[in-house]
Amino acid sequence: MIGGLLFPEFVIFLAAIVVLLVGLFLRDKRITAYISIAGILIALFHVIFNLNAHEPFEGYPFFNSIVVDPFAQIFNAMFLIVALLVCIASIKYYGENANQDEYYMLILFALLGMMVVALSNDFITLFIGFELASLSTYALAGFDRKDVRSVEAAFKYFVFGGMSSAILLFGIAILYGITGSTNFMVISESLSRSSTAMLATLFVI
């Protein structure tokens, strides 16, 4: 059941690993673009099929830390479409780049992180997905190491992202100390009873 619920995420993760291995063992790395596009299309078709199904997959796998529902899958579909367009547009731009396998792998891991964020029902899961997407996009921002502006953008993004992550963790720690849980459902029940919890939520936002 979990495999069906999280099939798109498994496909994107598998595609990222395949892209990494192909980049290690094959000289012609242009195929990595098409592997990435194929993985994204498979995941997108599954999400669209599930949204249109008479009885779509829904559930709370991994001890309610993840919620799979139509709302989350709509966001996943948007993320997949954007990633698909980026990969297609990058074929010409990075067609002769010797490190294009790393580029597509980073896109896939950034996509996976955003999909995990969309499915999150727990702050731990949210933070893991957020950091996976952030670390990948830091590397993408500085991917062109020969361009000074690219390196500068990556450094500034890293500093800003690090500060944001620290504030997010601070808010999560306060909420956990007040409610004794990182689960969204438990925390939402406590928010109405505690003004301190409401204040901690501001750090998370």
C-alpha positions in Angstrom: 0.0 0.0 0.0 2.8 2.4 0.9 4.5 1.6 -2.4 1.3 2.8 -4.2 1.0 5.9 -2.1 4.6 7.0 -2.6 5.2 5.6 -6.1 5.9 9.0 -7.6 8.5 9.7 -5.0 10.1 6.3 -5.4 10.3 6.8 -9.2 12.0 10.2 -8.8 14.5 8.8 -6.3 15.3 5.9 -8.5 15.7 8.2 -11.5 18.2 10.3 -9.6 20.2 7.3 -8.6 20.2 6.0 -12.2 21.4 9.4 -13.5 24.2 9.3 -10.9 25.3 5.8 -11.9 25.1 6.6 -15.7 27.2 9.7 -15.1 29.8 7.6 -13.3 30.1 4.8 -15.9 29.2 6.3 -19.3 31.1 8.9 -21.3 28.1 10.1 -23.2 26.1 11.8 -20.5 23.4 13.3 -22.7 21.2 10.3 -21.9 20.8 11.5 -18.4 18.5 14.3 -19.6 16.1 11.7 -21.1 16.3 9.4 -18.1 15.3 12.4 -15.9 12.4 13.3 -18.3 11.2 9.7 -18.4 11.2 9.5 -14.6 9.3 12.7 -14.2 6.7 11.7 -16.8 6.1 8.3 -15.1 5.6 10.0 -11.8 3.4 12.7 -13.3 1.2 10.2 -15.1 0.8 8.3 -11.8 -0.2 11.5 -10.0 -2.7 12.5 -12.7 -4.2 9.0 -12.9 -4.6 8.9 -9.1 -6.3 12.3 -9.1 -8.8 11.1 -11.7 -9.3 7.7 -10.2 -12.8 6.8 -8.8 -11.1 5.8 -5.5 -7.8 7.6 -5.4 -5.0 6.4 -3.1 -5.1 8.2 0.2 -3.4 7.4 3.5 -1.0 8.4 6.3 2.1 6.2 5.9 5.2 6.2 8.2 3.3 6.8 11.4 1.2 9.7 10.1 4.4 11.7 9.3 3.2 11.8 5.6 -0.3 12.5 4.2 -1.2 11.5 0.7 -4.4 13.2 -0.4 -5.6 15.1 -3.5 -4.4 18.4 -2.1 -0.9 17.2 -1.7 -0.9 15.5 -5.1 -2.0 18.7 -6.8 1.1 20.4 -5.5 3.2 17.4 -6.6 1.7 17.6 -10.1 2.7 21.3 -10.3 6.3 20.5 -9.1 6.6 17.7 -11.6 5.4 19.8 -14.5 7.8 22.6 -13.6 10.7 20.2 -13.3 9.7 18.6 -16.6 9.8 21.9 -18.4 13.2 22.8 -16.8 14.7 19.5 -17.9 13.4 19.9 -21.5 14.7 23.5 -21.7 18.1 22.4 -20.3 18.7 19.8 -23.0 20.0 22.5 -25.4 21.6 24.7 -22.8 23.6 21.9 -21.1 23.8 19.5 -24.0 27.6 19.7 -24.2 28.3 20.2 -20.5 30.6 17.5 -19.1 28.8 17.7 -15.7 25.2 17.6 -17.0 24.6 14.3 -15.1 25.2 16.2 -11.8 22.9 18.9 -13.0 19.9 16.6 -13.7 20.6 14.6 -10.5 20.4 17.9 -8.5 17.1 18.8 -10.2 15.6 15.4 -9.4 16.7 15.6 -5.7 15.4 19.2 -5.4 12.1 17.9 -6.9 12.0 15.0 -4.5 12.5 17.4 -1.6 9.6 19.6 -2.7 7.4 16.6 -3.1 8.2 15.4 0.4 7.4 18.9 1.7 4.0 18.8 0.0 3.2 15.4 1.6 4.5 16.4 5.1 2.2 15.9 8.1 5.1 16.3 10.6 7.7 18.9 11.1 10.5 16.3 11.0 9.4 15.2 7.5 8.9 18.8 6.5 12.4 19.8 7.6 14.0 16.8 5.8 12.2 17.6 2.6 13.0 21.3 2.9 16.7 20.7 3.5 16.9 18.2 0.6 15.4 20.7 -1.8 17.5 23.6 -0.3 20.8 21.8 -0.5 20.1 20.8 -4.1 19.2 24.3 -5.1 22.3 25.7 -3.4 24.4 23.5 -5.7 22.3 24.4 -8.7 22.7 28.1 -8.0 26.5 27.7 -8.1 26.6 25.1 -10.8 28.5 27.2 -13.2 31.7 27.5 -11.2 33.5 29.5 -13.9 30.9 32.3 -13.5 31.7 34.6 -10.6 28.0 35.7 -10.3 26.9 32.1 -10.1 29.3 31.4 -7.2 28.2 34.6 -5.5 24.6 33.8 -5.9 25.1 30.3 -4.4 27.0 31.7 -1.4 24.3 34.4 -0.7 21.6 31.8 -1.1 23.4 29.4 1.2 23.8 32.1 4.0 20.1 33.1 3.7 19.0 29.5 3.6 21.1 28.6 6.6 19.5 31.4 8.6 16.1 30.4 7.5 16.7 26.8 8.5 18.0 27.9 11.9 14.9 30.0 12.6 12.7 27.1 11.4 14.4 24.7 13.7 14.1 27.1 16.6 10.3 27.4 16.0 10.0 23.6 15.7 11.9 23.1 19.0 9.6 25.6 20.8 6.5 23.9 19.4 7.8 20.5 20.4 8.6 21.7 23.9 5.1 23.1 24.3 3.0 20.3 22.7 5.3 17.3 23.1 4.9 16.4 19.4 6.0 17.4 15.9 2.8 16.1 14.2 0.7 18.8 12.6 -2.6 17.3 13.8 -1.5 17.3 17.5 0.0 20.8 17.2 -3.1 22.2 15.6 -5.2 21.0 18.5 -2.8 22.7 20.9 -2.6 26.1 19.1 -6.0 27.1 20.2 -5.1 26.5 23.9 -1.7 28.1 24.0 -0.6 31.7 23.0 3.0 30.6 23.3 2.5 27.9 20.7 1.0 30.6 18.4 4.2 32.7 18.9 6.4 29.7 18.1 4.5 29.2 14.9 5.6 32.6 13.7 9.2 31.4 13.7 8.2 28.4 11.6 6.4 30.6 9.1 
